[in-house]
């Protein structure tokens, strides 16, 4: 089978390896969440201190997604993914010997590199699949988010058996194993022949080429940021609010993560069929409704149902956003995906700190949910149709033929590819 055929039909082995590697990385990246209950008790931490601890791995994992995405476009996902997992192994392993809050923060900051794994897998997977299948392929790759569920479900059991600090050691060795496996068995998609390699300056120009990269970043700040925030804070929230055991809280949270993870496949699939803008608008409105309901201080059963509805909405939203990234930036998916992924990670960094601080000052979670609802409203204001089209472009108003989903995408495709930042005509009259 030739290279072009492989590129057209995809690569199942790469998709499976990338998904497994992503899951292993996210399991380690999310480990502070289920262990926060134990660390809070041992170090007598406030809600703000717990929020900072939960957010620390997210910080580096978010910021470094941008250069990691650029490096992936340049050197290929096999090398970058393997070295990333190898690097992450060491701070994760040494966290098992940390016996102070400060040392945990340092270790957490460095193993936060695992959070950048998403910026490696997205371009590597999308390059293997044709445009009409990228949404589904990236949705399947996004199942790697299930690593968070492995953390919140498995970590409390290990912590109860051997101690919370030894849990980091148990979760470090899968990183080392996958680093070796990925180096020897993964393969990068063949690059087109007779194409001049892009320089770093060429890659950075993508950030100026279209305002849509910043709009997508805002959307992912909401969908993925909320997912990370609640996946990390839900165990503590459930225990403090409903007085349940850490194991039960971890089990309930793992279901939240499973739902968000597998709904990402549905989101990518729907993004292949329907308008991503319309889907995100509907999802955001529904999300606001769920957040308002959570302010009613309902019972554990109804609260869990609301959180699970939220998980489905966020999972679908994550899949839709990255379908849009692959659609609009096919040649710079790693670079654009790095920026968008960084925005989502920063959402996961700031939101636990903000909601934790609000909880410290108000002693309840209602204002935190209201604040998150306001973030949704801000995102909703950028989901108008004109936001997806350059303001100096008049084609949408002039060409009555561009009304369908596919036609609308064609208009936007030509607009966003202009390096000079100006709209380019689609048709000549």
CORWO-V88159 format. One record per pair of residues at least 4 apart in sequence whose ideal C-beta (glycine too) atoms are under 7 Angstrom apart, sorted by the first residue. I is the first residue (numbers start at 1). J is the second residue. D is the distance in Angstrom with one decimal. If there is no record, write none. Layout:
<<I J D> <I J D>>
This chain:
<<1 5 4.8> <1 6 5.8> <3 7 6.2> <3 190 3.8> <4 8 6.2> <5 9 6.0> <6 11 6.3> <6 190 6.9> <7 128 6.4> <7 189 5.9> <7 190 6.3> <8 130 5.6> <10 15 6.9> <10 128 5.0> <10 129 4.5> <10 133 6.7> <10 137 6.4> <11 15 6.4> <11 128 4.4> <12 16 6.2> <13 17 6.2> <14 18 5.9> <14 124 6.7> <14 125 6.8> <14 128 5.9> <14 186 5.8> <14 187 6.2> <15 19 6.3> <15 125 5.8> <15 137 6.3> <15 140 6.2> <15 141 6.4> <16 20 6.3> <17 21 6.1> <17 182 5.9> <17 185 6.1> <17 186 5.0> <18 22 6.1> <18 121 4.3> <18 124 6.0> <18 125 5.5> <18 141 5.6> <19 23 6.4> <19 140 6.5> <19 141 5.2> <19 143 5.7> <19 144 4.9> <20 24 6.5> <20 178 6.5> <21 25 6.4> <21 81 5.8> <21 85 6.5> <21 117 6.6> <21 178 4.9> <21 182 5.5> <22 26 6.2> <22 117 5.3> <22 118 6.6> <22 121 5.2> <22 141 6.5> <22 144 2.7> <22 147 6.9> <23 27 6.4> <23 144 4.2> <23 146 5.6> <23 147 3.8> <23 150 7.0> <24 147 6.1> <24 174 4.7> <24 175 5.8> <24 178 4.8> <25 29 6.0> <25 85 6.5> <25 88 6.8> <25 114 4.0> <25 117 3.8> <25 147 6.6> <26 30 5.9> <26 144 6.0> <26 145 5.9> <26 147 3.4> <26 148 5.3> <27 147 3.7> <27 148 6.9> <27 150 4.6> <27 151 4.7> <27 171 5.9> <28 88 6.4> <28 92 5.2> <28 111 5.9> <28 114 5.0> <28 171 5.2> <28 175 6.1> <29 57 5.6> <29 61 6.0> <29 112 6.6> <29 114 4.3> <29 115 4.6> <30 147 6.9> <30 148 4.2> <30 151 4.3> <30 152 6.9> <30 231 6.3> <30 232 6.7> <31 35 6.2> <31 151 5.1> <31 155 6.1> <31 167 6.9> <31 168 6.5> <31 171 5.8> <32 36 6.0> <32 53 5.7> <32 54 5.2> <32 57 6.2> <32 108 6.0> <32 232 7.0> <33 54 6.0> <33 151 6.7> <33 152 5.9> <33 231 6.2> <33 232 3.9> <33 235 6.1> <34 151 5.8> <34 152 4.3> <34 155 4.1> <34 156 5.5> <34 235 5.5> <34 250 4.9> <35 39 5.8> <35 155 5.7> <35 159 6.2> <35 164 5.0> <35 167 6.3> <36 40 5.7> <36 50 5.3> <36 53 6.6> <36 54 6.1> <36 235 6.8> <36 236 5.4> <37 41 6.7> <37 235 6.4> <37 236 6.2> <37 239 6.1> <37 246 4.7> <38 42 6.3> <38 159 5.7> <38 164 3.9> <39 43 5.9> <39 45 6.7> <39 53 6.7> <39 104 6.9> <39 164 6.7> <40 45 4.6> <40 50 5.4> <43 101 4.8> <45 49 4.0> <45 50 5.1> <45 101 7.0> <46 360 6.0> <47 51 6.3> <47 356 4.4> <47 359 4.7> <47 360 4.8> <48 52 6.5> <48 356 5.1> <48 357 5.1> <48 360 5.2> <49 53 6.4> <50 54 6.3> <50 236 6.6> <50 356 6.1> <51 55 6.1> <51 352 4.5> <51 353 4.5> <51 355 7.0> <51 356 2.8> <51 357 6.8> <52 56 6.4> <52 353 5.9> <53 104 6.7> <53 105 6.6> <53 108 6.8> <54 232 4.4> <54 233 6.7> <54 352 4.8> <55 59 6.4> <55 349 4.5> <55 352 4.8> <55 353 5.2> <56 105 5.3> <56 108 4.4> <56 109 5.2> <56 112 6.7> <57 61 6.0> <57 108 4.6> <57 109 6.9> <57 111 6.1> <57 112 3.5> <57 115 6.5> <58 62 5.8> <58 112 6.3> <58 115 6.2> <58 228 6.2> <58 345 5.5> <58 348 4.5> <58 349 4.1> <59 63 6.5> <59 109 6.7> <59 112 6.2> <59 349 4.9> <60 64 5.6> <60 109 5.4> <60 110 6.9> <60 112 3.8> <60 113 6.0> <61 112 4.1> <61 113 6.3> <61 114 6.4> <61 115 2.1> <61 116 5.4> <61 345 5.4> <62 115 6.5> <62 342 4.8> <62 345 2.8> <62 346 4.6> <62 349 5.8> <63 342 6.3> <64 68 5.5> <64 113 6.0> <64 116 4.7> <65 69 6.0> <65 116 4.7> <65 118 6.9> <65 119 4.1> <65 338 4.6> <65 341 4.4> <65 342 4.2> <65 345 6.3> <66 70 6.9> <66 338 4.5> <66 339 5.6> <66 342 5.2> <67 71 6.1> <68 72 6.3> <68 80 6.5> <68 116 4.3> <68 119 4.7> <68 120 6.1> <68 338 6.1> <69 73 6.8> <69 119 4.0> <69 123 6.8> <69 334 4.1> <69 335 5.3> <69 337 5.4> <69 338 2.3> <70 74 6.5> <70 200 6.9> <70 203 5.2> <70 334 6.6> <70 335 5.3> <70 338 6.4> <71 75 5.6> <71 80 5.3> <72 76 7.0> <72 77 5.3> <72 80 4.9> <72 119 6.6> <72 120 5.0> <72 123 5.2> <72 124 6.6> <72 334 4.2> <73 123 6.0> <73 203 6.3> <73 332 6.7> <73 334 3.9> <73 335 5.7> <75 79 5.2> <75 80 5.9> <76 80 6.9> <76 188 3.8> <77 81 5.2> <77 120 5.1> <77 121 6.8> <77 123 6.6> <77 124 3.0> <77 186 7.0> <77 188 5.9> <78 82 6.3> <78 182 6.6> <78 183 6.8> <78 186 4.5> <78 187 6.4> <78 188 5.4> <79 83 6.3> <80 84 6.1> <80 120 5.2> <81 85 6.6> <81 117 6.8> <81 120 4.6> <81 182 5.3> <81 186 7.0> <82 86 6.4> <82 179 5.0> <82 182 4.7> <82 183 4.1> <83 87 6.3> <84 88 6.4> <84 113 6.2> <84 116 6.5> <84 117 6.2> <84 120 6.5> <85 89 6.8> <85 175 4.8> <85 178 5.5> <85 179 3.8> <85 182 6.9> <86 179 4.3> <87 113 5.9> <88 92 5.9> <88 111 5.2> <88 113 5.2> <88 114 4.5> <88 175 5.3> <89 93 6.0> <89 172 5.4> <89 175 4.5> <89 176 4.7> <89 179 7.0> <90 94 6.4> <91 95 6.3> <91 107 4.8> <91 110 3.8> <91 111 4.1> <92 111 4.4> <92 168 5.6> <92 171 6.4> <92 172 4.0> <92 175 6.3> <93 169 6.0> <93 172 4.2> <94 107 5.9> <95 104 6.6> <95 107 3.8> <95 108 7.0> <95 111 6.7> <95 168 4.0> <96 165 5.4> <96 166 5.5> <96 168 4.1> <96 169 3.8> <98 103 4.0> <98 104 4.8> <98 107 5.5> <98 165 6.7> <100 104 6.9> <101 105 6.6> <102 106 6.7> <103 107 6.4> <104 108 5.9> <105 109 6.3> <106 110 6.9> <107 111 6.2> <108 112 6.3> <115 345 5.6> <117 121 6.2> <118 122 6.2> <118 341 5.0> <119 334 6.6> <119 337 5.7> <119 338 4.3> <119 341 4.8> <120 124 6.3> <121 125 5.7> <121 141 5.4> <122 126 6.0> <122 138 6.3> <122 322 6.3> <122 333 6.1> <122 337 4.3> <123 127 6.0> <123 333 4.3> <123 334 3.4> <123 337 6.1> <124 188 6.6> <125 129 6.9> <125 137 5.5> <125 138 6.1> <125 141 4.8> <126 134 5.1> <126 137 6.9> <126 138 6.1> <126 326 4.6> <126 333 5.0> <127 189 3.8> <128 189 4.8> <129 133 4.7> <129 134 5.1> <129 137 4.4> <131 327 7.0> <131 330 7.0> <132 272 6.3> <133 137 5.7> <134 138 5.9> <134 323 6.7> <134 326 4.4> <135 139 6.2> <135 268 3.8> <135 269 6.2> <135 271 4.3> <135 272 3.9> <135 319 6.9> <135 323 3.8> <136 140 6.5> <136 268 5.2> <136 269 5.1> <136 272 6.2> <137 141 6.5> <138 142 6.2> <138 268 5.2> <138 322 5.2> <138 323 6.5> <138 326 6.2> <139 264 5.1> <139 265 3.8> <139 267 6.1> <139 268 2.7> <139 269 6.1> <139 319 4.5> <140 265 5.7> <142 261 6.9> <142 264 3.7> <142 318 6.2> <142 319 6.1> <143 261 5.5> <143 262 6.3> <143 264 6.7> <143 265 6.5> <145 257 6.7> <145 260 6.6> <145 261 4.1> <145 264 6.6> <146 150 6.6> <146 257 6.7> <146 258 6.3> <146 261 4.4> <147 151 6.6> <148 152 6.4> <148 231 5.1> <148 257 4.5> <149 153 5.6> <149 254 4.2> <149 257 3.8> <149 258 5.0> <149 261 6.8> <150 154 5.4> <151 155 5.3> <152 231 6.9> <152 235 6.3> <152 250 4.8> <152 253 4.5> <152 254 4.9> <152 257 6.3> <153 250 5.7> <153 251 6.1> <153 254 3.7> <154 158 6.2> <155 159 5.9> <155 167 5.2> <155 250 6.9> <156 160 6.2> <156 246 4.9> <156 247 4.8> <156 250 4.3> <157 161 6.4> <157 247 6.8> <158 162 6.1> <158 167 4.6> <158 170 5.5> <159 163 6.5> <159 164 4.1> <159 167 5.2> <162 166 4.4> <166 170 6.7> <167 171 6.5> <168 172 6.2> <172 176 7.0> <173 177 6.3> <174 178 6.1> <175 179 6.4> <176 180 6.9> <177 181 6.3> <178 182 5.8> <179 183 6.6> <180 184 6.6> <181 185 5.6> <182 186 4.8> <191 195 6.7> <198 202 3.8> <198 203 5.7> <200 204 6.4> <201 205 6.7> <203 332 6.6> <203 335 4.9> <205 209 6.0> <205 419 5.5> <206 213 6.8> <206 329 6.6> <206 332 4.4> <206 335 5.1> <206 336 5.8> <207 213 6.3> <207 339 6.6> <208 421 5.7> <209 416 6.7> <209 417 7.0> <209 418 6.3> <209 419 5.2> <209 421 6.3> <210 416 3.9> <211 215 6.2> <212 216 6.0> <212 328 5.9> <212 388 6.8> <212 416 5.3> <213 217 6.5> <213 336 5.4> <213 339 5.9> <213 340 6.9> <214 218 6.7> <215 219 6.7> <215 382 5.5> <215 387 6.0> <216 220 6.3> <216 321 5.9> <216 324 5.9> <216 325 5.8> <216 340 5.0> <217 221 6.3> <217 339 5.8> <217 340 4.9> <217 343 3.6> <218 222 7.0> <218 343 6.8> <218 379 5.7> <218 382 6.0> <219 223 6.3> <219 280 6.0> <219 321 5.1> <219 379 5.9> <220 224 5.0> <220 321 4.9> <220 340 4.9> <220 341 7.0> <220 343 5.3> <220 344 3.9> <221 225 4.8> <221 343 4.5> <221 344 5.9> <221 346 6.6> <221 347 4.0> <222 226 6.1> <222 347 6.7> <222 375 6.0> <222 376 6.3> <222 379 4.7> <223 227 6.7> <223 314 5.3> <223 317 3.6> <223 318 4.9> <223 321 6.0> <224 228 6.3> <224 318 5.5> <224 344 3.1> <224 347 6.4> <224 348 6.8> <225 229 6.1> <225 344 5.5> <225 347 1.7> <225 348 5.0> <225 351 5.7> <226 230 6.1> <226 314 5.5> <226 347 6.9> <226 372 6.7> <227 231 6.0> <227 260 5.3> <227 314 4.6> <227 318 6.7> <228 232 6.2> <228 347 6.9> <228 348 2.8> <229 233 6.0> <229 348 5.6> <229 351 4.0> <229 352 5.3> <230 234 5.1> <230 256 6.8> <230 307 6.9> <231 253 6.7> <231 256 6.7> <231 257 5.4> <232 352 5.7> <233 237 5.4> <233 352 5.5> <233 355 6.8> <234 238 6.0> <234 253 4.4> <234 256 6.1> <234 307 6.8> <235 239 6.4> <235 246 6.7> <235 249 4.3> <235 250 5.6> <235 253 5.1> <236 240 6.0> <237 241 5.7> <237 365 6.7> <238 242 5.6> <238 244 5.8> <238 249 4.2> <238 252 6.1> <239 243 6.9> <239 244 5.8> <239 246 6.4> <239 249 4.9> <242 300 4.6> <244 248 4.5> <244 249 5.4> <245 249 6.8> <246 250 6.1> <247 251 6.4> <248 252 6.4> <249 253 6.2> <250 254 6.2> <252 256 7.0> <252 304 6.0> <253 257 6.5> <254 258 6.3> <255 259 6.4> <255 308 6.8> <256 260 6.5> <256 307 5.6> <256 308 6.3> <256 311 4.7> <257 261 5.9> <258 262 6.3> <259 263 6.0> <259 308 5.6> <259 311 4.0> <259 312 5.5> <259 315 6.4> <260 311 4.1> <260 314 5.2> <260 315 3.8> <261 315 6.3> <262 315 6.9> <263 267 6.3> <263 312 4.8> <263 315 2.9> <263 316 5.0> <264 268 6.6> <264 315 4.6> <264 318 5.0> <264 319 4.2> <265 269 6.4> <265 319 6.7> <266 270 6.1> <266 316 5.7> <266 319 6.7> <267 271 6.2> <267 315 6.2> <267 316 3.7> <267 317 6.3> <267 318 6.1> <267 319 2.4> <267 320 4.7> <268 272 6.8> <268 319 3.9> <268 323 5.2> <270 274 5.5> <270 279 5.9> <270 316 6.8> <270 320 6.7> <271 276 5.2> <271 279 6.8> <271 319 6.2> <271 320 4.5> <271 323 3.2> <271 324 6.8> <272 323 6.6> <274 278 6.4> <274 279 5.7> <274 405 6.3> <275 279 6.6> <275 405 4.6> <275 408 6.7> <276 280 6.2> <276 320 5.0> <276 323 6.3> <276 324 4.6> <277 281 6.5> <277 383 5.9> <277 385 6.7> <277 388 5.7> <278 282 6.5> <279 283 6.2> <279 320 5.0> <280 284 6.1> <280 317 6.3> <280 320 5.9> <280 383 5.8> <281 285 6.6> <281 380 6.9> <281 383 4.7> <282 286 6.4> <283 287 6.2> <283 313 5.1> <283 316 6.0> <283 317 4.9> <284 288 6.6> <284 376 5.3> <284 379 5.9> <284 380 5.0> <284 383 6.9> <285 289 6.9> <286 290 6.7> <286 313 5.5> <287 291 6.4> <287 310 6.6> <287 313 5.1> <287 376 5.5> <288 292 6.4> <288 373 5.4> <288 376 4.9> <289 293 6.5> <290 294 6.7> <290 306 5.4> <290 309 5.4> <290 310 4.9> <291 369 5.0> <291 372 5.8> <291 373 4.6> <292 373 6.6> <293 306 5.3> <294 303 6.7> <294 306 5.5> <294 369 5.1> <295 366 4.8> <295 369 5.3> <295 370 6.9> <298 302 3.9> <298 303 5.3> <299 303 6.7> <300 304 6.2> <301 305 6.6> <302 306 6.5> <303 307 6.4> <304 308 6.2> <305 309 6.5> <306 310 6.5> <307 311 6.5> <308 312 6.8> <309 313 6.6> <310 314 6.1> <311 315 6.1> <312 316 6.5> <313 317 6.2> <314 318 6.4> <315 319 6.8> <316 320 6.3> <317 321 6.3> <318 322 6.8> <319 323 6.3> <320 324 6.7> <321 325 6.6> <321 340 6.9> <322 326 6.4> <322 337 6.9> <323 327 6.1> <324 328 6.1> <325 329 5.9> <325 333 6.5> <325 336 5.5> <325 337 5.3> <325 340 5.5> <326 330 6.6> <326 333 5.5> <327 409 6.7> <328 412 6.7> <328 413 6.6> <328 416 5.0> <329 333 5.6> <329 336 3.9> <332 336 5.2> <333 337 5.3> <334 338 6.1> <336 340 6.2> <337 341 5.6> <338 342 6.2> <339 343 6.7> <340 344 6.8> <341 345 6.3> <342 346 6.2> <343 347 6.7> <344 348 6.8> <345 349 6.4> <346 350 6.1> <347 351 5.8> <350 354 5.8> <351 355 6.0> <351 372 6.9> <352 356 5.8> <353 357 6.3> <354 358 6.4> <354 371 6.5> <355 359 6.3> <355 368 3.8> <356 360 6.6> <357 361 6.6> <358 362 5.8> <358 367 5.0> <358 368 4.6> <358 371 6.6> <359 363 7.0> <359 365 6.0> <359 368 6.3> <362 367 5.4> <365 369 6.1> <366 370 6.4> <367 371 6.3> <368 372 6.6> <369 373 6.4> <370 374 6.7> <372 376 6.9> <373 377 6.6> <374 378 6.6> <375 379 6.6> <376 380 6.2> <377 381 6.8> <379 383 7.0> <382 387 5.1> <383 387 6.7> <385 389 7.0> <388 412 5.5> <389 393 5.5> <389 396 5.2> <389 411 6.7> <389 412 6.4> <389 415 6.3> <390 415 5.1> <390 423 3.9> <392 422 6.8> <392 423 5.5> <393 415 6.0> <393 423 3.6> <394 398 5.6> <395 399 5.3> <395 411 6.1> <395 425 6.6> <395 426 5.7> <396 402 6.5> <396 411 6.3> <399 427 6.5> <401 407 6.5> <402 407 4.3> <402 408 6.0> <402 411 5.1> <403 407 6.4> <404 408 6.6> <405 409 6.5> <406 410 6.7> <407 411 6.8> <408 412 6.5> <409 413 6.0> <410 414 6.9> <410 426 6.7> <411 415 6.5> <411 426 5.6> <412 416 6.0> <413 417 6.7> <414 424 5.3> <414 426 4.9> <415 423 5.1> <415 424 6.4> <418 422 5.4> <418 423 6.7> <418 424 4.8>>
